[in-house]
Amino acid sequence: MKRETVKSFFGKTLIFQILFFVAALFLTIYFFPREEKFRYHFQEGKPWKYGLLTASFDFPIYKSQEQIKKEQDSILQQFQPFYVENASIGKQQIAKFQQAYKNDLKDRLPHHLYNYTITALDNIYKQGIISSGEYDKLQKEHIENIRILNNNIAREYQVSQLRSPRTAYEQIINSLPDEASKDLLRTCNLNTYLVENMVFDSTTTKKIRYELLQRISASSGIVQAGERIIDRGEIVSPHTYQILKSLETVTLKKKINMDRRETTLIGQAIVITCLFTFFYLFLALFRSRIFKDIRSLGFLMLMIVCVTLAAYMMTQTRLQGIYLVPFAMLPLTVVTFLDSRTALYAHLVTVLLCAFAAPFPLEFIFVQIRVGRTAIDSLSELVKRSQLVRCAILVFIAYCVSYVGYTLLTEGDWSKLNPNMFLYFGINGVLLLFAYLLIYLLEKTFGFISNVTLVELSDINSPVLRQLSEICPGTFQHSMQISNLAAEAANKIGANAQLVRTGALYHDIGKLANPAFFTENQSGVNPHHNLSYEQSAQIIIQHVKDGIKMADKLMLPQAIKDFISTHHGKSKTKYFYNSYKNEFPDFKINEDSFTYPGPNPFTKETGILMMADAVEAASRSLKEYTEESISKLVNNIIDSQIADGLFKNTPLSFRDVETIKKCFPQIDKNDKQIQAELTWIVAKDVMKNRELRELYFQKYGVKYKVRKEKRRNS
């Protein structure tokens, strides 16, 4: 059954490992910038940073967009739009006026005005009438001549001769010298007989215009194969810049025409696969615990992919936009939850993935590696917000120093520094401050635990710890002592001291359910005297299960729950177990009734807590607290635990165990001296020893509430 469970677990883990790998690979390749890149980076007016460059093939010198635009504007200034003339419109409108004269106007319009109007209309239509909109457009664009199409024959015509319906009407009226005749003519509604007889021919105009523009040559010369272009150190002149841009254009066109996009995609896939594979190999070989932990592996791959995709998107917005991405946030978050080596390796992989999209890859790699290292070194343990501010300032300084150093090394000129880069670095530092929020979100999402959370949980004024100190004062004192023991031992062997300190404070919260059944909380009355050994053992064992239930209710992190479930492992309640065996030697004992549910410790921190818990509990039975007696006790207890196989799953080495053994006696001796004196003081129901009281307050940071015998018994 166990073998099947193990196989199932590793099978499930392997599926997720493959899934994370494939998903990260697909997303990175899919969003990888597809634009072909020229292998040289250059700017007009700056030195050429590479060696001698000669043309390997013939290519034209393309004109710049500004040059082409200037030539187009010059041609368009001389261009004449096309209009179509309809000669019949004028005849029709004159005939309409003649008919109106016969029907209505003859009685009030003199014959000489009639003749004048006919002549004026005929002249106007010969000049040409166009729409008011077209007339205003020609005037606005200062076009002097147009082309008139009549029977597919184009002739040049002056715009000054054209009239709109309004200007034609004004011309007819104003040409009369007599005001009375003008008033009389205005009553004839001449505007109804003034209709445009020339219409803009958009089809012909566009066609001819396109043909003229197509005649503009896109190149201004040619560079022959073998011709020298530029050498190292030479300033890129405007002409040389145009040649280099032409070479870049031709090279990229050749790549596309040669169907190299497929091969480029294959190359991208190979490179990205190699980088992710190397990262997986590092985790599998040197961080197997992280590699087998689905949430940790998912967290790492998610961070790498998100930062990489953000970099790819920023490169599409502006040339140096990639520097707006807070790359230092990745190692910062990883080192908070995991370790510095993993953070550095994840950062290196991310930087290499993004370097292919950076405008200056070598500069980018140099700057980002230095910045990532600075972030890791400046924030090994995040416990205060001020540390994050300090980290952001140091990252900004690292950015500036690295950029200035690299620029001076390659350019050799202070004037080559780009001021915008320092603005990007400042924005990057500001964005890094949001890591505090990101760490909180990641912590809740993936179930991690940060030092900030550990510090918050270790506050003894929290409701559950305050309740523990009031209901189970002995257990609370026991937890405080174990916290000191375990934290000191963790520091000696390089484990997480803050984690084990916090775990020690919560490891016995399950005793809140039945405080009187535990020795440290008893005051003369032992309820176990009225119970069988099996019942007593079950009550003692139950405090682990009750602790887990309470931790779930309090929504404590999994790392803290691990201390609750493992601090006894799968050991036995030895007092009741041995008492049962001694009293009933002939009876077959039910081992499960006296065995804790486990599991056994599986980290250095949980292993240290098990040792400290057993040592502190057993040391209460010592008659004198000498270094020799405590050392003997520590050795016996830890050796017994090792013999029982309780530490088989922990990464503790023999050296670590020996260091812990040497660390415990001195600490335990000092704590027991305080405990002994404090017990005497509490028994007197008054804390008269001021020096000892202050020492206790200073050490544990809490005022021990002295209770009278009456309150304790109740």
VMD Tcl script that draws the C-alpha trace (Angstrom):
set ca {
  {0.00 0.00 0.00}
  {2.79 2.42 0.92}
  {4.71 1.55 -2.23}
  {1.65 2.32 -4.34}
  {1.21 5.66 -2.57}
  {4.85 6.60 -3.23}
  {4.54 5.63 -6.89}
  {1.34 7.65 -7.17}
  {3.00 10.68 -5.60}
  {6.05 10.61 -7.83}
  {3.86 9.96 -10.85}
  {1.79 13.01 -10.02}
  {4.91 15.08 -9.39}
  {6.44 14.02 -12.70}
  {3.29 15.03 -14.58}
  {3.39 18.52 -13.08}
  {7.12 18.85 -13.72}
  {6.58 18.07 -17.39}
  {3.49 20.30 -17.54}
  {5.34 23.30 -16.09}
  {8.26 22.75 -18.45}
  {6.09 22.50 -21.57}
  {3.89 25.46 -20.59}
  {6.89 27.70 -19.89}
  {8.55 26.59 -23.13}
  {5.43 27.20 -25.22}
  {4.68 30.65 -23.79}
  {8.27 31.85 -24.10}
  {8.65 30.66 -27.69}
  {5.21 31.96 -28.67}
  {5.86 35.49 -27.40}
  {9.52 35.56 -28.40}
  {10.12 38.61 -30.68}
  {9.94 37.39 -34.28}
  {11.59 40.40 -35.89}
  {14.86 39.63 -37.63}
  {17.72 41.61 -36.16}
  {20.76 43.21 -37.75}
  {23.88 42.06 -35.92}
  {25.35 45.58 -35.80}
  {24.08 48.40 -33.59}
  {24.96 51.92 -34.68}
  {23.90 55.53 -34.26}
  {24.52 58.58 -36.42}
  {27.28 60.77 -35.02}
  {28.74 58.02 -32.78}
  {31.87 55.88 -33.31}
  {31.68 52.51 -35.05}
  {32.27 49.91 -32.31}
  {33.07 46.99 -34.59}
  {35.90 46.06 -36.92}
  {36.35 46.85 -40.62}
  {33.09 46.44 -42.52}
  {33.07 45.76 -46.26}
  {30.20 44.93 -48.57}
  {29.93 41.20 -49.21}
  {27.46 41.76 -52.06}
  {26.10 44.55 -54.25}
  {23.28 46.55 -52.71}
  {21.60 49.90 -53.39}
  {21.86 52.92 -51.12}
  {18.27 53.53 -50.18}
  {17.06 57.04 -49.67}
  {15.76 58.01 -46.30}
  {12.08 58.55 -45.74}
  {12.74 62.26 -45.41}
  {14.43 62.37 -48.82}
  {11.65 60.44 -50.49}
  {9.03 62.64 -48.84}
  {10.78 65.77 -50.06}
  {10.87 64.49 -53.64}
  {7.23 63.49 -53.46}
  {6.23 66.93 -52.21}
  {8.21 68.54 -55.04}
  {6.41 66.46 -57.65}
  {2.99 67.01 -56.13}
  {3.50 70.75 -56.15}
  {3.67 70.60 -59.97}
  {0.92 68.06 -60.30}
  {-2.30 69.13 -62.07}
  {-5.56 67.43 -61.08}
  {-7.95 66.27 -63.81}
  {-11.49 67.54 -64.44}
  {-14.10 66.44 -66.99}
  {-16.00 69.13 -68.94}
  {-19.63 68.69 -70.00}
  {-20.34 71.30 -72.72}
  {-24.04 70.42 -72.96}
  {-24.78 71.69 -69.44}
  {-24.18 75.31 -70.45}
  {-26.43 75.04 -73.49}
  {-29.17 73.43 -71.39}
  {-29.10 76.16 -68.76}
  {-29.12 78.96 -71.35}
  {-32.11 77.32 -73.06}
  {-33.91 77.15 -69.68}
  {-33.34 80.86 -69.18}
  {-34.63 81.65 -72.64}
  {-37.77 79.67 -71.97}
  {-38.26 81.41 -68.64}
  {-37.93 84.75 -70.41}
  {-40.69 83.86 -72.84}
  {-42.98 82.57 -70.11}
  {-42.51 85.00 -67.30}
  {-39.62 87.43 -67.48}
  {-40.44 89.14 -70.78}
  {-42.83 91.63 -69.20}
  {-40.42 92.92 -66.51}
  {-36.98 92.31 -68.04}
  {-35.88 94.71 -70.78}
  {-34.59 93.21 -73.98}
  {-31.08 94.63 -73.55}
  {-30.78 92.94 -70.14}
  {-32.02 89.74 -71.66}
  {-29.29 89.88 -74.32}
  {-26.69 90.74 -71.66}
  {-27.66 87.77 -69.53}
  {-27.52 85.34 -72.44}
  {-24.06 86.59 -73.37}
  {-22.87 86.51 -69.74}
  {-24.11 82.94 -69.19}
  {-22.42 81.82 -72.38}
  {-19.09 83.38 -71.31}
  {-19.32 81.95 -67.80}
  {-19.88 78.40 -69.06}
  {-17.00 78.80 -71.49}
  {-14.79 79.78 -68.55}
  {-16.03 76.79 -66.55}
  {-18.03 76.36 -63.38}
  {-16.92 73.91 -60.65}
  {-18.48 73.09 -57.27}
  {-17.89 75.45 -54.39}
  {-15.98 72.76 -52.47}
  {-13.60 72.07 -55.34}
  {-13.15 75.79 -55.94}
  {-12.18 76.44 -52.32}
  {-9.82 73.42 -52.35}
  {-7.95 74.67 -55.41}
  {-7.61 78.11 -53.88}
  {-6.37 76.69 -50.56}
  {-3.75 74.41 -52.15}
  {-2.58 77.23 -54.45}
  {-2.97 75.13 -57.57}
  {-2.48 77.34 -60.62}
  {-3.40 74.96 -63.43}
  {-5.62 71.94 -63.94}
  {-6.20 69.46 -66.72}
  {-9.56 69.49 -68.56}
  {-10.65 66.24 -70.19}
  {-12.94 66.51 -73.13}
  {-13.41 63.52 -75.43}
  {-10.30 61.87 -73.85}
  {-8.21 64.90 -74.75}
  {-6.57 66.76 -71.89}
  {-5.74 70.42 -72.05}
  {-4.15 72.68 -69.51}
  {-6.40 75.27 -67.98}
  {-5.75 78.12 -65.58}
  {-7.53 77.91 -62.26}
  {-7.98 81.70 -62.23}
  {-10.51 81.41 -65.08}
  {-12.72 78.98 -63.18}
  {-15.78 80.05 -61.27}
  {-17.93 78.59 -58.59}
  {-21.75 79.13 -58.77}
  {-21.45 81.94 -56.25}
  {-18.53 83.76 -57.93}
  {-20.20 83.30 -61.35}
  {-23.39 84.94 -60.04}
  {-21.39 87.81 -58.54}
  {-19.50 88.30 -61.81}
  {-22.73 88.58 -63.86}
  {-24.33 91.04 -61.41}
  {-21.27 93.18 -60.80}
  {-20.49 93.57 -64.49}
  {-23.58 95.80 -64.90}
  {-22.84 99.50 -64.36}
  {-26.42 100.47 -63.63}
  {-27.66 99.77 -60.10}
  {-31.23 99.65 -61.21}
  {-30.42 97.01 -63.76}
  {-28.60 95.00 -61.06}
  {-31.68 95.04 -58.83}
  {-33.88 94.04 -61.72}
  {-31.57 91.21 -62.71}
  {-31.46 89.86 -59.13}
  {-35.20 89.18 -59.37}
  {-34.61 86.68 -62.19}
  {-33.11 83.94 -59.92}
  {-29.98 83.61 -62.03}
  {-28.43 81.23 -59.47}
  {-30.79 78.49 -60.67}
  {-29.14 78.61 -64.11}
  {-25.58 78.40 -62.76}
  {-24.63 74.74 -62.51}
  {-21.09 73.27 -62.48}
  {-20.09 71.97 -65.92}
  {-16.66 70.73 -64.82}
  {-16.46 67.74 -62.45}
  {-13.35 66.47 -60.62}
  {-12.10 63.16 -62.12}
  {-10.79 61.31 -59.07}
  {-10.01 58.06 -60.92}
  {-7.78 59.66 -63.53}
  {-6.18 61.98 -60.98}
  {-5.23 59.10 -58.65}
  {-3.91 57.02 -61.51}
  {-1.68 59.76 -62.93}
  {-0.53 60.78 -59.45}
  {0.43 57.20 -58.59}
  {2.38 56.82 -61.81}
  {4.33 59.99 -61.12}
  {5.20 58.92 -57.57}
  {6.30 55.51 -58.78}
  {8.88 57.15 -61.00}
  {10.79 58.32 -57.89}
  {13.84 56.15 -57.39}
  {14.12 54.52 -53.98}
  {17.91 54.53 -54.13}
  {20.54 57.15 -54.69}
  {23.45 54.94 -55.65}
  {24.94 51.49 -55.26}
  {27.60 49.85 -53.08}
  {29.61 47.19 -54.88}
  {30.81 43.94 -53.35}
  {34.18 44.37 -51.60}
  {33.73 48.12 -51.18}
  {34.87 49.53 -47.83}
  {32.03 50.94 -45.73}
  {33.43 51.85 -42.29}
  {36.18 50.85 -39.82}
  {36.45 50.74 -36.03}
  {36.48 54.16 -34.33}
  {35.20 56.11 -37.33}
  {32.27 58.44 -36.77}
  {29.07 57.35 -38.47}
  {28.39 60.24 -40.87}
  {24.92 60.87 -42.34}
  {25.98 59.30 -45.66}
  {27.57 56.28 -43.94}
  {24.51 55.96 -41.73}
  {22.33 55.74 -44.82}
  {24.59 53.05 -46.30}
  {24.44 51.03 -43.05}
  {20.64 51.36 -42.92}
  {20.49 50.18 -46.53}
  {22.70 47.20 -45.68}
  {20.43 46.39 -42.71}
  {17.32 46.59 -44.91}
  {18.80 44.38 -47.63}
  {20.13 41.84 -45.11}
  {16.76 41.48 -43.38}
  {14.98 41.20 -46.73}
  {17.38 38.46 -47.78}
  {16.69 36.57 -44.56}
  {12.97 36.72 -45.16}
  {13.26 35.86 -48.82}
  {15.48 32.90 -48.06}
  {12.77 31.42 -45.84}
  {14.86 31.61 -42.75}
  {11.97 32.31 -40.40}
  {11.42 28.59 -39.89}
  {15.06 27.97 -39.11}
  {15.13 30.99 -36.81}
  {12.14 29.61 -34.93}
  {13.93 26.29 -34.57}
  {16.98 28.09 -33.20}
  {14.84 29.98 -30.69}
  {13.21 26.75 -29.57}
  {16.59 25.06 -29.09}
  {18.07 27.94 -27.09}
  {15.03 28.37 -24.85}
  {14.75 24.62 -24.30}
  {18.42 24.46 -23.29}
  {18.02 27.26 -20.75}
  {14.96 25.71 -19.11}
  {16.63 22.28 -19.19}
  {19.71 23.62 -17.42}
  {17.46 25.19 -14.79}
  {15.65 21.89 -14.28}
  {18.97 20.04 -13.98}
  {20.17 22.51 -11.35}
  {17.00 21.97 -9.31}
  {17.08 18.19 -9.71}
  {20.77 17.90 -8.74}
  {21.18 20.58 -6.08}
  {17.66 21.48 -4.97}
  {15.79 18.19 -5.14}
  {13.38 19.22 -2.39}
  {12.28 22.25 -4.43}
  {12.22 20.21 -7.64}
  {9.86 17.64 -6.10}
  {7.66 20.30 -4.48}
  {4.95 21.15 -7.02}
  {4.10 24.55 -5.57}
  {7.75 25.67 -5.36}
  {8.49 24.52 -8.91}
  {5.31 26.16 -10.20}
  {6.20 29.38 -8.42}
  {9.69 29.49 -9.97}
  {8.50 28.77 -13.50}
  {5.68 31.30 -13.18}
  {8.04 34.05 -12.04}
  {10.55 33.35 -14.84}
  {7.86 33.29 -17.53}
  {6.06 36.41 -16.29}
  {9.22 38.52 -16.10}
  {10.37 37.24 -19.51}
  {7.06 38.01 -21.20}
  {7.00 41.47 -19.61}
  {10.46 42.11 -21.05}
  {9.38 40.92 -24.51}
  {6.41 43.29 -24.46}
  {8.44 46.28 -23.28}
  {10.98 45.83 -26.08}
  {8.18 46.42 -28.57}
  {7.30 49.83 -27.07}
  {10.67 51.59 -27.08}
  {14.35 50.94 -27.69}
  {15.43 50.80 -24.04}
  {12.00 49.89 -22.64}
  {13.33 46.59 -21.31}
  {15.06 48.51 -18.50}
  {11.64 49.50 -17.14}
  {11.02 45.87 -16.18}
  {11.97 45.30 -12.49}
  {14.16 42.23 -13.00}
  {15.44 42.48 -9.42}
  {11.95 41.60 -8.18}
  {12.41 38.00 -9.29}
  {15.52 37.17 -7.20}
  {14.07 39.26 -4.36}
  {10.89 37.18 -4.13}
  {12.67 33.87 -4.68}
  {15.25 34.52 -1.96}
  {12.41 35.47 0.41}
  {10.67 32.12 0.05}
  {13.48 29.75 -0.99}
  {17.22 30.42 -0.97}
  {19.83 32.73 -2.48}
  {21.42 30.17 -4.80}
  {18.10 29.25 -6.39}
  {17.26 32.95 -6.68}
  {20.54 33.68 -8.46}
  {20.17 30.78 -10.90}
  {16.55 31.72 -11.71}
  {17.67 35.30 -12.30}
  {20.48 34.20 -14.63}
  {18.12 32.07 -16.70}
  {15.64 34.95 -16.97}
  {18.33 37.44 -17.98}
  {19.64 35.11 -20.70}
  {16.10 34.56 -22.03}
  {15.53 38.31 -22.23}
  {18.96 39.19 -23.62}
  {17.89 38.04 -27.09}
  {15.26 40.78 -27.12}
  {17.47 43.51 -25.66}
  {18.90 46.17 -28.02}
  {22.41 45.77 -26.57}
  {22.61 42.22 -25.19}
  {26.08 42.36 -23.65}
  {25.33 45.59 -21.80}
  {21.99 44.18 -20.65}
  {23.50 40.95 -19.29}
  {26.29 42.77 -17.44}
  {23.96 45.30 -15.82}
  {21.22 42.83 -14.85}
  {23.57 40.24 -13.32}
  {25.14 42.91 -11.13}
  {21.70 44.23 -10.12}
  {20.36 40.76 -9.34}
  {23.34 39.96 -7.16}
  {22.86 43.25 -5.31}
  {19.19 42.50 -4.65}
  {20.00 39.05 -3.25}
  {22.84 40.28 -1.03}
  {20.87 43.25 0.32}
  {17.73 41.30 1.23}
  {18.65 37.85 2.45}
  {15.96 38.07 5.13}
  {12.94 40.37 4.76}
  {11.58 41.24 8.22}
  {11.00 45.01 7.95}
  {9.63 47.33 5.27}
  {12.66 49.55 5.66}
  {14.80 46.73 4.27}
  {12.86 46.90 1.01}
  {13.48 50.64 0.71}
  {17.18 50.09 1.30}
  {17.19 47.32 -1.29}
  {15.50 49.60 -3.88}
  {18.11 52.32 -3.28}
  {20.99 49.84 -3.60}
  {19.49 48.41 -6.80}
  {19.22 51.91 -8.27}
  {22.86 52.61 -7.39}
  {23.91 49.26 -8.88}
  {22.05 50.10 -12.10}
  {23.69 53.52 -12.39}
  {27.21 52.36 -11.55}
  {27.05 49.35 -13.87}
  {25.65 51.39 -16.77}
  {28.16 54.22 -16.36}
  {31.05 51.78 -16.07}
  {30.05 49.80 -19.16}
  {29.42 52.94 -21.24}
  {32.77 54.48 -20.34}
  {34.48 51.18 -21.08}
  {32.96 50.83 -24.56}
  {32.54 54.48 -25.59}
  {35.27 56.23 -23.62}
  {33.26 59.45 -23.47}
  {31.07 60.90 -20.70}
  {28.87 62.57 -23.31}
  {27.75 59.16 -24.59}
  {25.75 58.54 -21.43}
  {22.00 58.51 -22.09}
  {20.15 60.61 -19.45}
  {16.92 58.69 -20.09}
  {18.56 55.54 -18.76}
  {18.83 57.03 -15.28}
  {15.12 57.84 -15.44}
  {14.42 54.20 -16.35}
  {16.55 53.05 -13.41}
  {14.64 55.33 -11.05}
  {11.28 54.00 -12.28}
  {12.65 50.48 -11.87}
  {13.60 51.20 -8.26}
  {10.13 52.59 -7.51}
  {8.46 49.51 -9.01}
  {10.68 47.37 -6.78}
  {8.92 48.81 -3.73}
  {5.77 46.98 -4.79}
  {7.59 43.71 -4.06}
  {6.15 43.89 -0.53}
  {2.64 43.53 -1.94}
  {3.77 40.91 -4.44}
  {5.39 38.84 -1.71}
  {2.15 38.92 0.27}
  {0.09 37.80 -2.74}
  {2.53 35.03 -3.65}
  {2.64 33.90 -0.05}
  {-1.12 33.49 0.07}
  {-1.33 31.98 -3.41}
  {1.38 29.34 -3.06}
  {1.20 28.76 0.67}
  {4.71 29.99 1.38}
  {5.78 31.68 4.59}
  {8.05 34.72 4.71}
  {10.09 36.13 7.56}
  {7.64 39.01 7.78}
  {4.82 36.57 8.47}
  {6.98 34.66 10.94}
  {7.73 37.83 12.87}
  {4.01 38.66 12.95}
  {3.11 35.16 14.13}
  {5.79 35.18 16.84}
  {4.15 38.15 18.54}
  {3.23 36.75 21.94}
  {0.38 39.24 22.18}
  {-1.47 37.43 19.42}
  {-4.83 36.00 20.59}
  {-3.88 32.33 20.56}
  {-0.53 32.82 22.35}
  {-2.12 35.12 24.89}
  {-4.78 32.47 25.48}
  {-2.04 29.85 25.86}
  {-0.25 31.95 28.50}
  {-3.49 32.40 30.47}
  {-4.96 28.88 30.27}
  {-1.74 26.85 29.99}
  {1.00 28.93 31.68}
  {3.28 25.93 32.03}
  {2.92 25.00 28.38}
  {3.51 28.59 27.40}
  {6.71 28.73 29.45}
  {7.72 25.37 27.97}
  {7.14 26.72 24.43}
  {9.16 29.86 25.15}
  {12.08 27.82 26.43}
  {11.96 25.49 23.44}
  {11.84 28.55 21.18}
  {15.14 29.75 22.62}
  {16.74 26.31 22.53}
  {15.71 25.53 18.98}
  {16.51 29.00 17.58}
  {20.02 28.93 19.01}
  {20.63 25.44 17.64}
  {19.27 26.47 14.23}
  {21.69 29.38 14.11}
  {24.59 27.07 14.89}
  {23.87 24.69 11.99}
  {22.64 27.28 9.47}
  {18.92 26.44 9.62}
  {16.07 28.94 9.62}
  {16.10 30.23 13.18}
  {13.06 32.46 12.79}
  {10.99 29.61 11.41}
  {11.85 27.19 14.19}
  {11.35 29.92 16.79}
  {7.83 30.60 15.55}
  {7.05 26.92 15.13}
  {8.09 26.26 18.72}
  {5.62 28.84 20.00}
  {2.71 27.07 18.29}
  {3.73 23.42 18.48}
  {1.72 22.68 21.66}
  {-1.38 24.85 21.12}
  {-3.40 21.62 21.03}
  {-2.96 21.38 24.81}
  {-5.50 24.19 25.17}
  {-8.22 21.55 24.81}
  {-7.12 19.62 27.95}
  {-4.52 21.69 29.85}
  {-4.82 19.84 33.19}
  {-3.68 16.49 31.67}
  {-0.16 17.81 31.02}
  {2.43 17.84 33.79}
  {3.65 21.42 33.30}
  {0.13 22.77 33.90}
  {-0.72 20.59 36.93}
  {-0.78 21.83 40.51}
  {-0.80 18.86 42.83}
  {-3.69 17.03 41.15}
  {-2.99 14.53 38.37}
  {-6.17 13.46 36.51}
  {-4.32 10.53 34.91}
  {-4.53 8.62 38.24}
  {-8.18 7.85 37.49}
  {-7.56 6.68 33.91}
  {-6.10 3.63 32.27}
  {-2.76 3.80 30.52}
  {-4.43 3.56 27.08}
  {-6.84 6.38 27.92}
  {-4.09 8.59 29.24}
  {-1.95 7.91 26.18}
  {-4.82 8.75 23.84}
  {-5.47 12.05 25.65}
  {-1.78 12.97 25.38}
  {-1.67 11.95 21.71}
  {-4.86 13.89 21.00}
  {-3.12 17.23 21.62}
  {-1.37 16.85 18.25}
  {-4.66 16.34 16.41}
  {-6.28 19.17 18.38}
  {-3.34 21.39 17.47}
  {-3.82 20.70 13.76}
  {-7.53 21.46 14.01}
  {-6.82 24.70 15.83}
  {-4.13 25.64 13.27}
  {-6.61 25.05 10.45}
  {-9.14 27.24 12.23}
  {-6.54 29.99 12.70}
  {-5.40 29.53 9.06}
  {-1.79 29.14 10.08}
  {0.72 28.51 7.28}
  {1.55 24.92 6.42}
  {5.11 25.40 7.63}
  {3.80 26.06 11.15}
  {1.39 23.12 10.96}
  {4.36 20.89 10.16}
  {5.86 21.67 13.56}
  {2.61 20.74 15.28}
  {2.26 17.39 13.50}
  {5.94 16.36 13.64}
  {7.18 17.48 17.05}
  {6.52 13.96 18.38}
  {6.76 12.22 15.01}
  {5.75 8.58 15.26}
  {7.27 8.13 18.67}
  {5.49 6.61 21.65}
  {4.16 8.05 24.86}
  {6.96 6.26 26.66}
  {5.80 6.79 30.23}
  {2.39 5.18 29.69}
  {3.78 2.64 27.23}
  {6.48 1.43 29.62}
  {4.09 1.53 32.59}
  {1.65 -0.68 30.71}
  {4.38 -3.15 29.75}
  {5.71 -3.31 33.29}
  {2.27 -3.81 34.83}
  {0.98 -6.24 32.21}
  {4.04 -8.10 30.91}
  {2.02 -11.07 29.67}
  {-0.54 -9.07 27.73}
  {-0.13 -8.29 24.03}
  {0.14 -4.54 23.76}
  {-1.61 -2.49 21.06}
  {1.26 -0.38 19.79}
  {-1.04 2.05 17.94}
  {-2.72 3.10 21.16}
  {0.56 4.53 22.45}
  {1.98 5.89 19.16}
  {1.69 9.45 17.88}
  {0.16 9.80 14.38}
  {3.24 11.52 12.95}
  {4.67 12.11 10.45}
  {8.30 12.12 11.49}
  {10.27 15.35 10.98}
  {11.38 15.97 7.41}
  {13.26 19.27 7.63}
  {16.16 20.51 9.72}
  {13.86 22.86 11.57}
  {11.25 20.26 12.55}
  {14.04 17.87 13.57}
  {15.60 20.49 15.86}
  {12.22 21.18 17.45}
  {11.68 17.49 18.23}
  {15.07 17.34 19.96}
  {14.50 20.55 21.91}
  {10.99 19.48 22.97}
  {12.16 16.13 24.30}
  {15.22 17.61 26.02}
  {13.31 20.42 27.72}
  {10.52 18.10 28.91}
  {12.94 15.53 30.29}
  {15.16 18.12 31.96}
  {12.36 19.03 34.35}
  {12.97 15.72 36.14}
  {16.60 16.56 36.90}
  {17.42 17.18 40.54}
  {20.32 19.50 39.76}
  {21.04 21.50 36.65}
  {24.70 21.13 36.00}
  {26.30 21.18 32.59}
  {27.39 17.58 33.05}
  {23.95 16.28 34.00}
  {22.22 18.17 31.21}
  {24.80 17.03 28.64}
  {24.28 13.42 29.66}
  {20.52 13.87 29.40}
  {20.76 15.53 25.96}
  {22.98 12.76 24.59}
  {20.73 10.00 25.90}
  {17.52 11.55 24.53}
  {18.85 12.45 21.08}
  {20.63 9.12 20.67}
  {17.42 7.35 21.61}
  {15.49 9.34 18.99}
  {18.09 8.52 16.35}
  {17.94 4.84 17.30}
  {14.15 4.94 16.86}
  {14.64 6.26 13.31}
  {12.77 9.50 13.93}
  {15.25 11.63 11.91}
  {15.63 9.43 8.86}
  {13.69 11.87 6.67}
  {15.52 14.98 7.80}
  {18.58 16.44 6.03}
  {20.41 16.63 9.37}
  {23.98 15.38 9.20}
  {26.03 13.75 12.01}
  {27.93 17.01 12.34}
  {24.64 18.93 12.75}
  {23.52 16.52 15.47}
  {26.78 16.87 17.37}
  {26.58 20.67 17.13}
  {23.05 20.59 18.52}
  {24.11 18.32 21.35}
  {26.83 20.77 22.36}
  {24.50 23.73 22.00}
  {21.64 22.51 24.20}
  {23.26 22.04 27.65}
  {24.41 25.61 28.29}
  {21.16 27.17 27.10}
  {19.04 24.67 28.96}
  {21.06 25.17 32.14}
  {20.46 28.94 32.16}
  {16.76 28.52 31.41}
  {16.34 25.90 34.13}
  {17.93 28.16 36.74}
  {15.41 30.83 35.91}
  {12.60 28.28 35.86}
  {13.55 26.88 39.27}
  {13.64 30.27 40.91}
  {10.47 31.34 39.17}
  {8.66 28.21 40.33}
  {9.56 29.06 43.94}
  {8.35 32.64 43.47}
  {5.06 31.56 41.94}
  {4.53 29.09 44.75}
  {4.77 32.02 47.15}
  {2.03 33.73 45.11}
  {4.03 36.88 44.80}
  {6.93 38.00 42.64}
  {9.13 39.65 45.23}
  {12.43 39.03 43.48}
  {12.67 42.15 41.34}
  {15.94 41.25 39.63}
  {14.72 37.82 38.60}
  {11.37 39.23 37.50}
  {13.08 41.77 35.26}
  {15.36 39.08 33.89}
  {12.35 36.96 33.00}
  {10.53 39.89 31.42}
  {13.61 40.81 29.41}
  {14.16 37.26 28.19}
  {10.59 36.38 27.24}
  {9.09 39.80 26.63}
  {5.92 39.03 28.58}
  {4.69 39.66 32.09}
  {4.09 36.35 33.74}
  {0.76 36.52 35.52}
  {1.14 35.28 39.09}
  {-1.87 33.38 40.17}
  {-2.96 32.55 43.64}
  {-3.41 28.99 44.67}
  {-7.17 29.40 44.65}
  {-7.24 30.55 41.01}
  {-4.84 27.83 39.90}
  {-6.89 25.10 41.50}
  {-10.10 26.40 40.04}
}
mol new
graphics top color blue
foreach p $ca { graphics top sphere $p radius 0.5 }
foreach p [lrange $ca 0 end-1] q [lrange $ca 1 end] { graphics top cylinder $p $q radius 0.2 }
display resetview
